[in-house]
Amino acid sequence: MFKRTSTANWQGTGLEGRGTLTLQSGVLQDQPYSFKTRFQSEDGKAGTNPEELLAASHAGCFAMALSFMLTGAGHPPEALDVSAVVTMKSEGVHWSVAGIELKLKAKVPGVDAAKFQELAEQAKTGCPISKALSAVPISLDAKLV
């Protein structure tokens, strides 16, 4: 068993306040976030937000899980390029995660398309982040290149 820790500091109101996010690894150290960075910055360049970090976590977890599965099946991947898109919806002032779309382009020598799809689906449902997010619809578009 192991634990990972991240911290958030927030000051002010939800609309006008500001906060910082820090990760145990130090990759993010006092990274600013705010209402603007979360809901108004369409290009995402104004700062990070929880949904962006969730997408990164999911993409990384899925890629690693699939790599282990493919390698275990005798087909070590050369490349797994994964993007995760977290879609948010609002119901009045309340926001929720409406779904997550995983998109995968993979270079895996020697694997047939059916086995690849089978393992990709298993990784989608079996990776720890997918399990934690099981209340949210998760779709997968997996392609061999």
N, C-alpha and C positions, 0 to 999 in steps of 0.2 A: 504494500500500500504506500502511496505517496500523496502529497498535497501540493498544490500550486496556489499562489496567492497574488491577487491584484488588489489595488486600492483605488478608491475614488474620493475626491474631496470636492465638495460643492459649496458655493457661497452665493447667497442671494435668491431671488425668486426663480421659478422655473423658466419664465420667459426672458428675464433680463440677467439672470445670474450666469456665473461661469464656474467651471470646474476643471480638475486635472485628473488624469488617469496615470497610474504607475504600475508597471508589471514587475513581478519578482525578478525576472531575468535582466531587467534594466533596459530592454529593447525600447520600451516607452518609459520615460522618466518625466513626470509632471507634464504629460501631453495635454494641452488644453482641449476642452470640449464645451459646447454650449448649445442652446436651443438652435442658434443659427447653424452651427456645424452639423447638427443632427437633422434638422428639418428644412432648412432653407438653402444650404449650399449644394446646389445641384451637381456641381462637378466634384465635390468632396475635397476641394483644395483648402478650405478654411480651417480644417482640423478633423480629428477623428470623431467617431461616434460608436455606441455600443453595437449597432447593427453591422457596421463594417468589421469590427473585431470578431463578431459572431461568424460572419461569412469567412473570414480568414481562418478561424479555428476549424470550421467545418470542412473547408477545402483541404486544409493540411491533414486533418485526421482521416478523411476519406482517402486521400492519395496514399498515405502511409499504410492504411489497412489494406487497400487494394494491392499495393506493392508486395506486402507479405503474402497475400492470397495467391497472386500470380506466381511469385517465386516458389511457394509451396507446391504449386501445381506443375512446376517444372518450366515455367515461362517467365524468367526475370525480365521486368520491363526495362526498356532503354529510356523511356520518357513518359511521364504522366503529367499532362498539363490540365489542371483543374481550376475552374472558376466556380464560385458560389454566389448566387444572387439572392439576397434576402429581400423579400417584398413585404412592405408594411402597409397596413390599412388603418384608416381612422373611422371610428363610429362616434361622431360628435368630437369631444375632446379626448377620447380614449383611443390609444394606439395599440395595435397588436401585430404580431408576425403572422402574415397571411400564408406564407409558404417560403420554401427555399428550393431553388433550382440549381442542381449540380450539373455542370457541363464539363465533359472530359474528352480530351483528344489524347490518344495513347499510341505509343510505338512499342509494340510487344512482339518480338520475333517468334514465329512458330505457333502462336495460339490461333485457334479457329474462332470465328465470330461468335458462335453459340457459347463456347466455353468462356470467352471474354465477357459477354453480356451476363452470363450466369454469375461469374465472380464479381463483376461490377455491381450487380444488384445485391449480392451478399455483403459486399463492403458498404454499400449505401445504408443498409439496414443494420449492419453489425458494428460499425465504428462507434466508439464511445460517445462522440458528439451527436451522431444521428440518434443513438438510443436516448440521450438526454433531451433531444428535441422531438421525441416521437409524437407529441401532441400536435405537431405542425406538419402539414403536407410537405413531403420532400419528393421532388421529381429528379430524374436522372436522364441526361442525354449523353450517352457514351459512344464514342466512335473510335475505331482503329484507323490510324493514318499510315 
